[in-house]
Amino acid sequence: MKETAGIVLAGGMSRRFGGEKSLTKINGKEMVAYSVEAFAGLNDIVIVARPDLAVKILQTRRICVIFDLPQYRGKGPLAGIYSAMTEIDAEWYAVLPCDTPWIKQSVIEKLLAQRAPEWDVIVSRAGGRLQPLISVFHRRAKEKIRAKLDTGNLSMRSLFEDCRVKIIDFEQKKWFANINTKDDLK
Ligand SMILES: Nc1nc2c(ncn2[C@@H]2O[C@H](COP(=O)(O)OP(=O)(O)OP(=O)(O)O)[C@@H](O)[C@H]2O)c(=O)[nH]1
């Protein structure tokens, strides 16, 4: 079993953005690459992408790319986290979305520093807003996630109600800004 793996969620439909959000370049680099780089301290990183995008990501990065498990396809971020946990057996999993290009490795390091037996999830909060997809999960959370997926209750907040959650506050809101639309790029 690995100690800690990194999961980049890139399996969304990008409906608001319209087009391939994860592969859109900012300052010459694909958005998904910023998330991969924030995991620089980790040896095992998996991108959970849509099948139609995976080939393109594979062409640009030497990194493990998987798809959501078929039974959970279309079920959102929890499907991606669960699929990655099934692919890589690790004690802890650091999670990032593919659309936070200003995220820093130091954020991940600060979250990982909180790993302890009493927590199932360590989640960031920036400017008072919880950032459920910039977080760290213990493998204990995997079965709780599966239960949510199987009942169709797909909200991260609902999952957190069933977990022992440690919240870590950050002041630098800009690092957590995410790109939803093409206007957000301006
Ligand atoms: N693997 C996986 N990742 C997902 C899924 N849904 C969303 N994500 C990822 O989760 C992060 C946040 O996604 P959202 O912004 O809520 O959704 P989106 O699909 O990117 O965009 P919209 O279609 O405009 O809502 C992004 O990194 C997405 O790629 C999914 O079903 N599977």
The ligand as an ORCA input file, in Angstrom:
! r2SCAN-3c Opt
* xyz 0 1
  N     -13.696     12.211    -12.419
  C     -14.717     13.081    -12.376
  N     -14.464     14.373    -12.162
  C     -15.521     15.235    -12.153
  C     -16.840     14.809    -12.375
  N     -17.662     15.886    -12.304
  C     -16.878     16.942    -12.046
  N     -15.580     16.551    -11.958
  C     -14.413     17.414    -11.716
  O     -14.643     18.099    -10.497
  C     -14.177     19.437    -10.585
  C     -15.318     20.404    -10.316
  O     -16.276     20.212    -11.316
  P     -17.444     21.255    -11.578
  O     -16.889     22.621    -11.783
  O     -18.446     21.112    -10.492
  O     -18.067     20.686    -12.899
  P     -17.483     20.755    -14.366
  O     -17.940     19.561    -15.089
  O     -16.011     21.004    -14.351
  O     -18.191     22.019    -15.001
  P     -19.762     22.252    -15.307
  O     -20.223     21.220    -16.284
  O     -19.789     23.630    -15.891
  O     -20.475     22.159    -13.962
  C     -13.550     19.571    -11.966
  O     -12.173     19.331    -11.836
  C     -14.233     18.476    -12.772
  O     -13.449     17.997    -13.853
  C     -17.075     13.415    -12.611
  O     -18.213     12.953    -12.835
  N     -15.978     12.601    -12.596
*
